Amino acid sequence: MGEEHVGIGRRGLLGSAAAVAAAVVTGGPAAAAGRPGRGAAGAGAGPTRPRPPPRAPPHANPAPPRSLWRPRAAGSAGAARPGAHGQVPGLWWEFARSPFTHPQIPYVGRAGFRGGTARFPRRPVVADVRDFGAVADDGVTDCAPAINRAIAAAGRAGGGTVLIPPGTFRIDDLIRVGHSNVVLRGAGSDRTKLYATRNLTELIGVYGSRYGGDKSSWSWAGGLIWLAPTARLDSLVAAIRAKAWPFEGWTGNRRDEWETLTTVAPATRGSWTVTVADPRRLRAGRLVLLRLADDAGHTLLEHMAGGGPGPEAYYWDDKTKLTSYVPYEWPVRVSRVRGTKVTLERPLPLDIRAEWDPRLTTLVEPLTGSGVEGLTLEAVETPQSPHLLDKGYNGVVFQCAYDCWADDVVVRHVDNGFGLVAASACTLRRTRVAGRGSHHPYFCREGSHDNLVEDFTVEQRTVPARADTQLHGINVEGLSSHNVWSRGDMRMGTFDSHRGMPFANVRTDITVNNNGRHGGDASAGPLFGARFTHWNIRDTNSRAGLVKIDGLAPYSATVGVNTCTEFDQIDVPDFTGDLHSRLELYGTTDVVRPRNLYEAQRDL
């Protein structure tokens, strides 16, 4: 998919942006066509050809009035143009003119599996778990060994689909998907169930925090279905059992499993092409890691926060948890190499400056092209653990995974639902968290980037919450960037920015009963970096916290949110002075057009 932009110049893309934007917001072909494969109609659909860019109708205005591009004062309501059954904020027209470099709205139009493609591949069936000893519905047989043997056989075959037929299959161990191009497929989340009887503390051991204290890292890591490269997962398990609490990211337990491929010349955020010193080890299709270190003045962290007096005045040196996340590591595929010019499949998320020692490096061999589909993972129902002491009844986790997916998957009675841990370019579609209540229904951390979570549901808990527990919601932390949560139904929880200064993330077209709380150690630094965008949010209990963010997040955008007030957990901004945040169409409900910011960016 990275190759499809090779022949499209930046000028051509920007030149058509305004016309396409007009089609999106006025109900032209781009808006009417929608995207294929959505919702139940898309279940089990086969691969399709890439859809050509939508064309604006002849009557579309190719150049919105310049008054709509003019920056407005921070926090202003902003003028809006009438659209088809809604209003188009000035911010949209500004973004359409400069989508890769807008100061408040990040470009996320390439988020998700293979750049956000609407269809997942249908790999040939190579194994049925019954042929390896799995037995449905007897309530006695531990089927985990059989399922894992079937997955391993698919891996040895070079990939393929492992079928789990209808029925309930007891599992007394975790399920490991450790080979690329392997798909674990049930008969549908309403027909195939894995019933998990044990937690990760029992199966692997106590997992302490590398930052000290008595916290359980199973509160934010690991899954009973764990998609991670075999070697990486084995190294994590060995470190946990040795009580050598590991880093969990792209370059190994000690962050030292990498080597330089080439250094990179300075470039600006939004560029698709970079200049390298030595292209000999680069080729189209190779997955590389862009690595940016910080300098003594923490100018990289300041840049992630948008720069200017506020971030410059912030005291970074005692934020030891935050600084442990640096260097910033961003995995990306190479699309084309021509001499020393290297084109990437996504535009740069940050500037590249010489003082940050920019380089392209290797990373641990990632899991790619693998997925889990059409099943429910239900843990034995136990009371939720006290906060940060989770035992690890966790759901589905992607770790060191790139271009992977989950589709039509439900988790029930879990401590933590769906996790993205050093995972990038993955899509979670039609997922649901249900049952007795979770600590993190969704978590996204440890340098996870460019992921897409769409058509997701967090159900209301089935039992009252204990007083010593916490509920977060859709979590993001640890310098994670350019992730999208789209078309969500959150019957409880919140938009949990969990410190560690995540930046450039989008939440759009979501209904939320905003009753959760965010977390995060003070040593993890700011709640928000620059370019968080909340677009078309229906806040059913009218609580502002972490939804209306114009007073908290620097260089942010809050667009199309109903009137809400501060109560319960109330935060103050981390940065002083003008935050350069934008607030438009405040006090409205579902009138902003385009309705879904991610899909509108895709149509650009």
Secondary structure, DSSP 8 states (H G I E B T S, - for coil): -GGGGTT--HHHHHHHHHHHHHHHHHT-HHHHH--TT-GGGGTT-------------TTS-SS--GGGTS---TT----EEEETTEEEEHHHHHHHHSTTT-SSS---TT-SGGGT-S------EEEEGGGGT--SS-S-S--HHHHHHHHHHHHHTT-EEEE--SEEEEESS-EEE-STTEEEE-S-TTTEEEEE---HHHHT---B-TT-SS-BGGGTS--SEEES-HHHHHHHHHHHHTT-----STT-TTS----EEEEB--B-TT-SEEEBS--TT--TT-EEEEEE---TT-HHHHHHTT-SHHHHHS--TT-HHHHHT-SEEEEEEEEEEETTEEEESS--SS-B-GGG--EEE--S--EES-EEEEEEEEE------STT-----EEEEEEEEES-EEEEEEEES-SEEEEEEEEES-EEEEEEEESS--SEEEEEESS-BS-EEEEEEE---SS---TT----BB-B-TT-BS-EEEEEEESS-B--B-SS--BS-EEEEEEE---------GGG--S--S--EEEEEEETT-B-TTTS-TTTSTT-EEEEE---B--SS----SS-S----EEESTT-SS-BSSS-HHHHHHH-
